[in-house]
Amino acid sequence: MAHKIVLTMKNQSVIKLSLSSLFLLLVVTFNSFAQVAGAKHTKLVDLYVMGRVEDCLVKAYKLADNDKYKSESEPYLWISLCLVDLTRDPELEEFYPEQKTIKTAIKYGTKFKKNDDKIAKKGGEPIFEENKEFIYELIEMGLIEGKSFLAIDNYSKASYYYKLVAKLDPKNQECNLINGVLFLYNKNKEGNDMVESSLDYFRAQAEIGGFEINPKSERAFVDGFYYYSKYLESKGRNSEAFDVIALGVKLAPENTKFISRYKQLSGE
């Protein structure tokens, strides 16, 4: 005898809730790699995990403009995250052109860092460390943009991006190095102290033999040493140029760009 299954309203609700929860779990799984860690604005979290990235962006902008929330760091990080996501949507290319949007995303990343530092100084709860992986995604994007201008000798535009990446994590010495080098290429003598400060750090690392580069900022490390040695050579300071690239080789003995430059300056 077949049994007729009757669903009560309560059972139906349970099933609907279970399906809804399953859907949300799937969405969260697909988006978990790119959320703001330590987020307190649950509305932004909900919008983002449901794939409503543009709505999340609009909401984050409103929070950043609101006197009550503009001193927080979280809204600015959401803006940056959403902008990066939107550049990856081929249907939205017309509205979020990659270069312009990435530039804006990095700028909001620096605003996040500035506010987050203020929160830390006041004894609040900063979220930089929890979101460092995404910040380094921004750093890598900024370095790629900066190099595109450096490669065509447009030093002013290259410097614009290197200044931004240096602000994203002021403790990152490779980013500080390339930033200082571009100051020098733009005839700003402040670059001398900036470069020397970073080189002091790298000399110390070479002595202890414990230097580990973050892959996302490796471009800054390589280009910083390479272009500084080129700068010194252009000023007739060949011996100093050789010392700089020799330090680079000591830190990264398998780097082919450093090795080639080393041989060139040593006359091999």
N, C-alpha and C positions, 0 to 999 in steps of 0.2 A: 504494500500500500504506500503510495506516494505521500510524502508529508508536505503540507503547504507551509511555506515559510512566511510568516507575517512580521514585517518590520514596524516596530513602534516608532513614534516620533523621536523618542530618546535614542533608539538604535540608529535611526537614519542620521541623526545629528552626530553621533559618534563616528559613523562611517564618513560623513562629509568632513568632519574635523580631521580624521585620519588621513584622508586624501589630500586635504589642504596642507596638513603638516608635512606629508610626504613631498608635495610639490615645493614647499618652502625649503625643506631640507635639500632637495636637488638644486634649487637656485642658490642656496647658501654655499653648497659644495662647489659649484662652478665659479662663485664669486669670492670665495674665502681667501684666495691668494692676493686680493687687492682691496681689502677693506681698511678703513682707518682703525688701527688698534687702539684700545682704550677710549673709544668713542662714547660720549655721554648723550649726544643728540640722537635719540632713538628714531626720530622721524627720518633723519637722513639715512640711518642704517636701513630702515624699512624700504625706503625708496630705492636705495642702491641695490640691495639684494634682490629686489623684485625686477631689476633691470630697467627701472625708470631713471636712467642716468641724467637726462636733461632736467627732469623735475627735481632731482637731487641737487643739481647744479644751481638751479634757480633759487631753491630754498637756502642753499649755502650762501649764495650771494646776499640774500635778504638778511641772513643772520650776521654776516660780516658788516653790513651797513647799519645794523641795529645797535644803538648806543649800549644796550644791555649786554650784547654779546661780542662786540667788535674788539674787545681786549682779550678775548679767548684766542687760542691758537687753532682749535679744531676746525672751525668753519673754513679757514684758509686752506687747510690740508684737503678738505673735501672738495673745494673748488679745483685745486690742482689735480687731484685724483680723477675727478669727473672729466676735466678737460682732456687729460691724457687718454682716457677711455674713449671719448668722443672722436678723437683723431683716428681711432682704429675702426671706426664704423664707416665702410665705403659709401653708405647711403647718405652720410652727413658731411662728406668731404667739402661740399659747396659752402656749408655753413661754418665748418670748423677746419679751415685749411691748416695742414700739419705744422708748417714752420711758424706761422703766426700764433697758432693755438699753443704749441709747445712753449714758445717764448712767454706767453701769458701764464701758462702752468708753472713755469720755473719762477716767475716773478711772485706768484702767490705762494710758492714753496718758501721763498725767502721771507715773506711776511709771516708765514707759519713759524719759521725758525726764530724770527725776531720776537714774536709774542710769546713763544714757548720759553725762550730764555728769560723773559721778564717774569713769567709765571714761576719759573724755577727759583729766581732770585727772591721772590716774595714768599717762598716756602710752599708754593702750590704743587700741583701734580703735573709735571711736564710729560709729554708723550713722544718726544723726539726719538728716544732709544727704541721704543716699541715700533716705530714707523721708519726706522733707519733704512730698511731695505727699499722702500718706495723712494725715500729721499735720494738714495744712490742711483735709482733709476732716473730720477730727474738730473742728477749730476752727469750721468752718462749721456743723456740727451743734450745737455748744455755743452758738453765737451765736443760732441759730434758737430753741433752747430758752430761752435767756436772754431774748430779745425777747418770747417768748410771755407771760412773767411781767411784764416791764417794761411791756408794753402794757396790763396790768390793774393797774398800780401795786403789784404785789407785789415790792417792792424787795429783800427778803431772799432770796427764791427766785431772782430774776434775778441777784443778786450771786453766788450759789452757782456758777452756770454761768460767769459772767464771770471769777471767780477761777480756775476750772479752765482756761479757754481761755488766760488770761494765762500760766499755768504751762506750757502746751504749747510755746510759743515766747516766752520772756521778751524776746527782741529785737524782737518785733512791737509797735510803738508804738501802733497803733490799738487793739489788744486791751488794752494797758496803760491807755490813755486811758479806755475804757469801764469798765474795772475800777475805776479811781480815781473816776470819776464816780459809780458805784454806791456806793462807800464814802461819798461825800458825801450821797447820797440816804438812806443808812442812818445818817446823823449820826455818821460816823466821820471825824474830822478828818485822819486819815492820808491821806485821799484828796486833800487839798490839794497835798501834795508830789508825789504820784503823777501828778496831772493836770498840774501845772506842768512836771514833767520831760518828759512827753510833748508838751506844747505847745511847749516849747523846741525839741524835735526838729522839730516841724512848722513852726515859724517859720523854722528854718534851711533846711528843704526848700523853703519858699515863696520864700526869698531866692535860692536857686540855681536854682529852677524845674525841678528834676529829680525831682519826687515821682511814684512809680508805686505804685499800690495793688494788693495781691494781691486778685483777685476774691473769694477765699474769705473774706477778712477785711474786705471792704468794709462790711459791716453795722456792724462795730465802729467804723469810721472815721466813717460817717454819723451813727450814733446817739450816738457819743461827743461830737461837736461839737454836735449838735442838743440833746441832753439836758443838756449842760453849760450851754449858753446859756439853757435853760429854768430850770435851777437858779439861775443868777446873777440872772435876771429875778425869780424868786420871792423873792430876798433883797434886791430893790430895787437891784441893781447893773446897771442897764440899759446903761450905757456899756460895761462889761466884757462883757456879754452880746453887745452889738453887735460888739465887737472880735473876740470868739471866732468868731462866725458869719462875719464879714468874712474872717477867716483861712481858714475853711472854703471860702468862695467863691473865694478866691485859689488855693487848692489844687485845687478841683474846680469851675471856673467854669460848668459845664453841669449841675450837680446842682440839680434843681428844688426839692428840699426846702430846700436851703441858700438858694436865691434867694428863695423864698417867706418864709422866716424873716428874711432880710436886709431885705426890703421891710417886713415887719411891725415890726421893731425900729427901722428908719430913719424910719418914719412915712410911707412912700410910699403 
